[in-house]
Amino acid sequence: MMITALVVALLGCVLIMVIGGRFLLAPRVAMAGFGVPEDSLRALTNIKGVRDITSGVVPLVVLGVAGSHAFGWALVAAALTPVGDAVIVRTNGGRLAHALGIHAATALVLVAAGLVLALV
């Protein structure tokens, strides 16, 4: 039973990464597959809001269940999000200062704090 649950969970992780990749590579198809019109700004901001809430909850669950060592590694992994956000800002006409001052700085803080927790 445990192996089956692990396989299903790992498959879910891979599939959600594929879905995320589809949003980057084929946004119109992804929005249609999500079930909303491709030009729905409100849908995109809701998606971002839910993603950000989840990005805060998941590491806290890791901390509560597995402790500060695992929490540190979760923070390092979570740094992918603000790195991606910085790239999105720059490739969509946003200012370099905004990409670096908000998103890259957030990634740096997550990596620094995460490594301290993971390696100490």
C-alpha positions, 0 to 999 in steps of 0.5 A, a space after each residue: 500500500 505504501 509503495 502504491 501511494 508513493 508511486 501515485 504521489 510521485 506521478 502527481 508531482 511529475 504531472 503537475 510539473 508537466 502542466 506547469 510547463 504547458 502554461 509556459 510553453 503553450 499558454 492558450 492551450 493551458 488556459 483552455 485546459 484549465 477551464 477558463 478563457 485565455 484572456 481572463 486576467 482575473 483567472 490568472 491573478 486567482 491562479 497566482 494567488 492560490 500558488 502563492 498561498 500554497 508556496 507558503 503553506 507547503 514549507 510550513 507543513 514540512 517544518 511542522 512534520 519533518 523539522 528544520 533540516 527538511 524545511 531548509 531544503 524545501 526553502 531552497 527548492 521554493 526559490 525556483 518560484 521567485 527566480 522564475 518570477 524574475 525571468 517572467 518580469 524581464 521577458 514581459 517588459 518589466 524593469 530590471 530593478 523590479 526583477 532583481 529588487 523583489 524576485 531575485 532578492 526573495 530567491 536569495 533570501 530563501 536560498 540563504 536561509 534554507 542552506 543555513 537550516 539544511 546544513 547546520 
